[in-house]
Amino acid sequence: QVQLVESGGGLVQAGGSLRLSCAASISIFSHIGMGWYRQAPGKQREFVAAITSAGSTNYADSVKGRFTISRDNAKNTVYLQMNSLKPEDTAVYYCHAPLPARDYWGQGTQVTVSS
């Protein structure tokens, strides 16, 4: 059974940093791309960042230069390093695994940035 478990969220002041982790129970983890999405109150879920199995990365314009996605295939874990956080980054952050059969999502971790 596929499980994605996020951690690392919390409350931080504007300009601060957080690192999110997503531990994935996926046997083919090293062979698939992974991603992070976020959903702010009253808004639709939006793409944040993605990393391919080869390590290529892609970011939303709103986080480029501030966020970094990475992965550790030995630990079946994907990370999101978030620097220079802004109040508008406040959201629930979700880990995403687009497997061939279906997409999987984690339960989400809250990130709150105070001004």
C-alpha positions, 0 to 999 in steps of 0.5 A: 500500500502506497503511503506518503507522510509529510513532516516539517511544517510549522509556524515561522516568521517572514524571511525564515526557513523550513524544510519539509520532508515526504517519506514514501512507501513506494517500491519504485520510488527511485524510478518516479518523479515526485512533487509538492503542491500547496493549498491556501484557505479558499484557494485551489491546490497549486503546483509548487515544485517537482523533481524527476527520477533523474533529478531534474527540477521544475518550480512555480514562478512564485517560489523560484530562487527561494525553494529547492526540491531534492530527493534521497532515493536511499531513504525514499524521501523527497524534500522541500527546502523553503527559504525567504518565506513570505506570508503568501506562502502560508498553506497546507503543503502536499506531497504528490506521487504520480504513479502509473495506476493513479496519483497519490497524495500525502495528508498535508503539512501546515506551513504558516508564515507570520508577517 
